[in-house]
Amino acid sequence: MRLHGIPNCDTVKRARAWLNGQGRPHEFIDFKKSPPEEAQLRRWSEALGGVDGLVNRRGTTWRQLDDTQRAAADGAEGALALLQLKPSLIKRPVVDWPDGRVTTGFDPTAWQERLG
């Protein structure tokens, strides 16, 4: 299990603490130290049913974008380029599950069901 995010993100902190509390091994990948490459962003986007599943339009980074950058995020190619440039715009955490599925966010009930 690979968990991607930013270490100071509250949701990522909760997810990691939950996994540790459950004794679930996982690998944490920090977006700041190891930003996702275009191919990885494309794979996540496809797995999530489109780029909208990846773009965090509620966060501080989104609010700091100018109108041109926000408009660019309306198209898949522009959004992927923006996510690569500003990984803080990615919904967190992104989880690569052992079964190959990809999810964003943290839902302890859903995670417990998935992990058994």
Beta strands, then each sheet from edge to edge (+ up, - down):
strand 1: 2-5
strand 2: 27-30
strand 3: 94-96
strand 4: 102-104
sheet 1: 2+ 1+ 3- 4+
end
